[in-house]
Amino acid sequence: MSTPTRRQLEKNYQRILALAFFQVFLVLMPVIVLFFESRGLTLPEIFLLQAWFATVVLIMEAPSGYLADLLGRKRVIVTGTFFLGAGQSVLLFAEGFWQLALFESCLGLGLSLMSGADLALLYDTEIALKGDSQGSAPRPRKAVRRLFTTRNVSEALAAATCSVLMIWSMEAAVYAQVAGGWIAFLLTFGLVEPPGNRLSRDSHLRNIGTVLRHLLMNGSVLRLTFLAMSVWALTTMFAVWLLQKHWQQLGIGIVHYGWLWAALTFVSAAAGRYALSLEDRLGSTAMLVFVGIGPVLGYLGLGTLGVLGGVLTSVVFFACRGFGHVVLSDALNKRVPSEFRATANSFASLGFRAAFALTAPLVAAALNLWGMETTFLLLGGMSLVIFATLVVPLIGAANRAQEVGKPGGPGVGSGARSETTQRAHATQEG
């Protein structure tokens, strides 16, 4: 494989961001619960459908990231976007649980193939550009926040588009979402692979063992960051799936959902955009306390406040989502080497999908037994447990690492380290 030129790498950087934009241009998302209901599903069935989606991703997550590190990120991304486009197309005719399960299966397969591979490709492209002495290069730590911000801006614009298209019909929103899926597929053909090491094909079991040992035994900061990424996202994910039904119960008209969703997603995008700058200024402890406690207060607010309070409380979840995802993802990616970066990201996503697949049926059961308000309070309690058992220990590990002069908490320091420096410190953290 020929070494790509700087011009190709610069185009690669922009193309990956454009691909990320259309990958999540999900016009139906602000009304997805109501869309599923229009196709014959109940709210508990919708949660079961999401548990099925999480199970599909769970099965494919680790193999897909490993294949990306083994065979190349571009090949896996091309295949993933094809399934993404095909899955979106199923929405044109799907009725009932099992046909919608086909949609979720294609979507899960496509997203799992792309999960980890796109960030790894972008991250390595940034490293390659920084290694080129000519021209300007992306600033350190830019890849994680730019990818997250791009996706959230896409989600916000898709939500605004939803409100416009809902003036005509929900079907118009379906066609727009299908178009976005296939545009993402077309964008993949211009990607190039940046230079870098790849995993050996001699022993797959040994490769997997190497990745797991690095994530779980290479210092408490990395281990707790990985575990927090795997579980903490539950605290905001359930709010995302319950907000639309909550708004409906509050009497908010469906035509306003897109604008509300767009505003909230822009909050998430802004939080992701400035997360690392705020972490450098305020410290990792302050950021982790906010993303840990924020969802607890958010669920309490949703369960007890009225219309205006409920809408304003929704902001907390999206701000925490932006801050938490970028801070934790940056902390993980700067602590793993290039050759298995996609696999490491996939393992983190695998942990989250497993946690969601296990807990989504329990949330569905709580909704059936006790209703929305009680379920919010229970989710607040769950978020508090996650904060106490994962986020607080991570704060402690980060502070201890700083005290002894080692690379400390998520993002502590000026930015992402070089690959050489990263490996030199790999056995010293936490």
C-alpha positions in Angstrom: 0.0 0.0 0.0 1.4 3.4 -1.1 1.9 6.1 1.5 -0.8 8.8 1.2 0.2 12.3 0.5 -0.5 15.2 2.8 -3.2 16.4 0.5 -4.9 13.0 0.6 -4.6 13.0 4.4 -6.2 16.5 4.6 -9.1 15.3 2.4 -9.3 12.2 4.5 -9.8 14.3 7.6 -12.6 16.3 6.0 -14.2 13.2 4.4 -14.4 11.3 7.6 -16.1 14.2 9.3 -18.6 14.5 6.4 -19.2 10.7 6.6 -19.8 11.1 10.4 -22.3 13.9 9.6 -24.4 11.8 7.3 -24.0 8.6 9.4 -26.1 10.1 12.1 -28.4 12.4 10.0 -31.3 10.7 11.6 -34.3 12.9 10.7 -36.8 10.6 12.5 -35.0 10.7 15.8 -37.1 13.5 17.4 -40.2 11.5 16.7 -38.8 7.9 16.6 -40.9 6.7 19.5 -44.1 8.0 17.9 -42.9 6.6 14.5 -42.5 3.1 16.0 -45.9 3.5 17.6 -47.4 4.4 14.2 -46.0 1.2 12.9 -47.8 -0.9 15.6 -45.4 -1.0 18.6 -46.1 -0.2 22.2 -43.6 1.6 24.5 -42.4 -1.6 26.2 -42.0 -3.2 22.7 -39.9 -0.2 21.7 -37.6 -0.8 24.6 -37.4 -4.5 23.7 -36.6 -3.4 20.1 -33.7 -1.3 21.4 -32.5 -4.1 23.5 -32.5 -6.2 20.3 -30.5 -3.5 18.5 -28.0 -3.4 21.5 -27.7 -7.2 21.3 -26.9 -7.1 17.6 -24.2 -4.5 18.2 -23.0 -6.5 21.2 -22.4 -9.5 19.1 -20.6 -7.6 16.3 -18.9 -4.8 18.3 -15.6 -6.4 19.2 -15.2 -8.5 16.0 -15.8 -5.3 13.9 -13.2 -3.2 15.7 -10.7 -6.1 15.5 -11.3 -6.5 11.8 -10.7 -2.8 11.3 -7.3 -3.1 13.0 -6.5 -6.3 11.2 -7.6 -5.6 7.6 -7.8 -1.8 7.5 -10.3 0.7 8.6 -11.5 1.8 5.2 -12.7 -1.7 4.2 -14.7 -2.1 7.3 -16.2 1.4 7.1 -17.3 0.9 3.4 -19.1 -2.4 4.4 -20.7 -0.7 7.5 -22.1 2.2 5.6 -23.6 -0.2 3.0 -25.6 -1.9 5.8 -26.5 1.5 7.2 -28.0 2.6 3.9 -29.8 -0.8 3.4 -31.2 -0.6 7.0 -32.6 2.9 6.5 -34.3 1.7 3.3 -36.2 -0.9 5.3 -38.1 1.9 7.0 -39.8 2.5 3.7 -42.0 -0.6 4.1 -41.5 -1.9 7.7 -44.6 -2.7 9.8 -44.7 -4.4 13.2 -42.1 -5.7 15.5 -40.2 -8.1 13.3 -39.9 -6.0 10.2 -38.6 -3.1 12.4 -36.3 -5.6 14.0 -34.8 -6.2 10.5 -34.2 -2.4 10.3 -32.5 -2.4 13.7 -30.4 -5.5 12.7 -29.1 -3.8 9.6 -28.5 -0.6 11.5 -26.8 -2.4 14.4 -24.5 -4.3 12.0 -23.6 -1.1 10.1 -23.0 1.0 13.2 -20.9 -1.7 14.9 -18.7 -2.0 11.8 -18.1 1.7 11.9 -17.8 2.0 15.6 -14.2 2.5 16.6 -13.0 2.3 13.0 -14.0 5.9 12.1 -12.5 7.4 15.2 -9.3 5.3 14.8 -9.0 6.4 11.2 -9.5 10.1 12.1 -7.2 9.9 15.1 -4.4 8.2 13.0 -4.9 10.7 10.2 -4.4 13.5 12.7 -1.2 11.9 14.0 0.0 11.5 10.4 -0.7 15.2 9.7 1.1 16.3 12.8 4.1 14.3 11.8 4.2 16.2 8.5 6.5 19.2 8.9 4.9 21.1 6.1 1.7 23.2 6.4 -0.6 23.5 9.3 -1.8 20.5 11.2 -4.8 19.8 13.4 -4.3 20.8 17.0 -3.7 17.9 19.5 -6.9 16.3 20.8 -8.9 17.7 17.9 -10.1 14.4 16.5 -12.3 13.2 19.4 -14.1 16.5 19.9 -14.5 17.3 16.2 -16.0 13.9 15.5 -18.4 14.2 18.4 -19.3 17.8 17.6 -19.9 17.0 13.9 -22.2 14.2 14.8 -24.2 16.3 17.2 -24.5 19.2 14.8 -25.8 16.6 12.3 -28.3 15.4 14.8 -29.4 18.9 15.6 -29.9 19.8 11.9 -31.7 16.5 11.3 -34.0 17.4 14.2 -34.7 20.8 12.7 -35.3 19.2 9.3 -37.8 16.8 11.0 -39.9 19.7 12.3 -40.0 21.2 8.8 -40.8 17.9 7.1 -43.5 17.0 9.7 -45.5 19.9 8.2 -46.1 17.6 5.3 -45.9 14.1 6.7 -43.8 11.6 8.7 -43.1 9.7 5.5 -41.2 12.8 4.2 -38.9 12.4 7.2 -38.4 8.7 6.4 -37.2 9.5 2.8 -34.8 12.1 4.1 -33.3 9.7 6.5 -32.9 7.0 3.8 -31.1 9.6 1.6 -28.6 10.4 4.4 -27.7 6.7 4.8 -26.8 6.3 1.2 -24.8 9.5 1.0 -22.6 8.2 3.9 -22.0 5.1 1.8 -20.9 7.1 -1.3 -18.5 9.2 0.8 -16.4 6.2 1.9 -14.9 5.5 -1.5 -12.5 8.5 -1.3 -11.0 7.4 2.1 -7.3 6.4 2.4 -5.4 4.6 5.1 -2.9 6.7 7.0 0.5 5.1 7.7 0.7 3.0 10.9 1.2 -0.4 12.4 -1.4 -3.1 12.1 -2.1 -6.1 14.3 -0.3 -9.3 13.5 -2.3 -12.1 11.8 -0.3 -14.8 13.5 -2.6 -15.3 16.5 -6.0 -13.8 17.0 -6.3 -14.9 20.6 -3.0 -13.4 21.5 -4.0 -10.1 19.8 -7.3 -10.0 21.8 -5.4 -10.8 25.0 -2.9 -8.0 24.3 -5.7 -5.5 24.0 -7.6 -6.6 27.1 -4.4 -6.7 29.2 -3.6 -3.2 28.1 -7.1 -1.9 28.9 -7.5 -3.7 32.2 -4.0 -4.1 33.6 -2.1 -1.0 32.4 -2.9 1.3 35.3 -6.0 2.2 37.3 -6.7 5.4 35.3 -7.0 3.6 32.0 -8.9 0.7 33.5 -11.5 2.9 35.3 -11.8 5.2 32.2 -12.6 2.1 30.1 -15.1 0.8 32.6 -16.7 4.3 33.0 -17.1 4.6 29.2 -18.8 1.2 29.2 -21.4 1.9 31.9 -21.7 5.7 32.5 -23.4 6.4 29.1 -26.5 4.5 30.5 -27.2 7.5 32.7 -28.0 9.7 29.7 -29.2 7.1 27.1 -32.4 6.2 28.9 -33.3 9.9 29.1 -32.9 10.1 25.4 -35.5 7.3 24.8 -37.9 8.6 27.4 -38.0 12.3 26.7 -40.3 12.2 23.7 -43.0 10.2 25.6 -42.4 12.6 28.6 -43.0 15.6 26.3 -46.2 14.0 25.0 -47.5 13.5 28.5 -46.7 17.1 29.3 -48.9 18.1 26.3 -46.2 19.5 24.1 -47.3 19.3 20.4 -45.4 16.9 18.1 -44.5 19.8 15.7 -42.3 21.2 18.4 -40.3 18.0 19.0 -37.8 18.7 16.2 -37.0 22.2 17.4 -36.6 21.0 21.0 -34.4 18.1 19.9 -32.3 20.4 17.7 -31.7 22.8 20.6 -30.8 20.1 23.0 -28.4 18.4 20.5 -26.7 21.8 19.9 -26.2 21.9 23.7 -24.5 18.5 23.4 -22.4 19.7 20.5 -21.3 22.8 22.3 -20.4 20.8 25.4 -18.3 18.4 23.4 -16.7 21.3 21.5 -15.4 22.9 24.7 -15.1 19.8 27.0 -11.4 19.5 26.8 -10.7 23.2 27.1 -12.9 23.3 30.2 -11.2 20.2 31.6 -7.8 21.9 31.2 -9.1 25.0 33.0 -11.3 23.4 35.7 -9.6 20.1 36.2 -10.7 16.5 35.6 -12.3 16.3 39.1 -14.8 19.1 38.4 -15.7 17.7 35.0 -16.2 14.1 36.3 -18.3 15.3 39.2 -20.6 17.2 36.9 -21.1 14.4 34.4 -21.6 12.0 37.3 -24.1 14.0 39.3 -25.8 15.8 36.5 -28.0 12.8 35.4 -29.0 12.1 39.0 -30.4 15.7 39.3 -31.8 15.5 35.8 -34.0 12.4 36.5 -35.2 13.9 39.8 -36.2 17.1 37.8 -38.0 15.1 35.1 -39.9 13.2 37.8 -41.1 16.2 39.8 -41.1 19.4 37.7 -43.7 20.6 35.3 -43.6 21.5 31.6 -41.0 24.3 31.6 -39.0 22.6 34.4 -39.0 19.3 32.5 -37.8 20.9 29.3 -35.0 22.8 31.0 -34.0 19.8 33.0 -33.5 17.9 29.7 -30.6 20.3 29.0 -28.6 18.6 31.8 -28.6 15.2 30.1 -27.3 16.6 26.8 -24.7 18.8 28.4 -23.4 15.8 30.4 -23.5 13.6 27.3 -21.2 16.1 25.5 -18.8 16.6 28.3 -18.6 13.0 29.4 -18.2 11.4 26.0 -15.4 13.7 24.8 -13.5 13.7 28.1 -13.6 9.9 28.5 -13.1 9.1 24.9 -10.0 11.4 24.6 -8.6 9.8 27.8 -9.0 6.3 26.4 -7.6 7.0 22.9 -4.5 8.8 24.0 -3.6 5.8 26.2 -3.8 3.1 23.6 -1.4 2.6 20.6 -2.5 2.9 17.0 -2.4 -0.7 16.1 -5.4 -1.6 18.2 -7.1 1.7 18.7 -10.3 0.6 16.8 -10.5 -2.6 18.9 -10.1 -0.7 22.1 -12.9 1.7 21.1 -15.1 -1.2 20.1 -14.5 -2.9 23.4 -15.7 0.2 25.2 -18.8 0.4 23.0 -19.3 -3.4 23.6 -19.4 -2.8 27.3 -22.1 -0.1 26.9 -24.2 -2.2 24.5 -24.0 -5.2 26.9 -25.1 -3.0 29.8 -28.0 -1.5 27.8 -29.2 -4.9 26.5 -29.3 -6.1 30.2 -31.0 -3.1 31.6 -33.4 -2.0 28.9 -35.9 -4.8 29.6 -35.8 -3.8 33.3 -36.7 -0.2 32.5 -39.5 -1.5 30.2 -40.8 -3.5 33.1 -40.6 -0.5 35.4 -42.6 1.5 33.0 -45.3 -1.1 32.8 -45.5 -1.6 36.6 -45.0 1.9 38.0 -45.3 4.5 35.2 -43.0 7.2 33.9 -42.5 9.4 37.1 -41.4 6.4 39.3 -39.2 5.1 36.5 -37.4 8.5 36.4 -36.7 8.3 40.1 -35.4 4.7 39.8 -33.1 5.8 37.0 -31.9 8.7 39.2 -31.0 6.1 41.8 -29.2 4.0 39.2 -27.2 7.0 38.0 -26.2 7.7 41.6 -24.9 4.1 42.0 -22.8 4.5 38.8 -21.4 7.7 40.0 -20.4 6.2 43.4 -19.0 3.0 42.1 -17.2 4.1 38.9 -16.8 7.9 38.6 -15.7 8.5 42.1 -12.9 5.8 42.0 -11.8 7.3 38.6 -11.5 10.7 40.2 -9.4 9.2 43.0 -7.1 7.3 40.6 -6.6 10.5 38.5 -5.7 12.5 41.5 -3.3 9.9 42.8 -1.6 9.7 39.5 -1.2 13.5 39.4 0.3 13.6 42.9 3.1 11.3 41.9 3.8 13.2 38.6 2.4 10.7 36.2 -0.1 11.3 33.4 -3.2 11.7 35.5 -6.9 11.9 34.9 -8.7 11.9 31.6 -7.1 14.7 29.6 -4.8 16.0 32.3 -2.0 17.8 30.6 -1.8 19.8 27.5 -3.3 17.3 25.1 -2.9 14.0 23.3 0.6 12.6 23.6 2.6 11.3 20.6 2.5 7.6 19.9 6.1 7.3 21.1 5.5 9.2 24.3 2.3 7.3 24.9 4.1 4.0 24.7 6.8 5.2 27.0 4.3 6.0 29.6 2.0 3.1 29.0 3.3 1.0 31.8 3.5 3.9 34.3 0.0 5.2 34.6 -2.1 5.1 37.7 
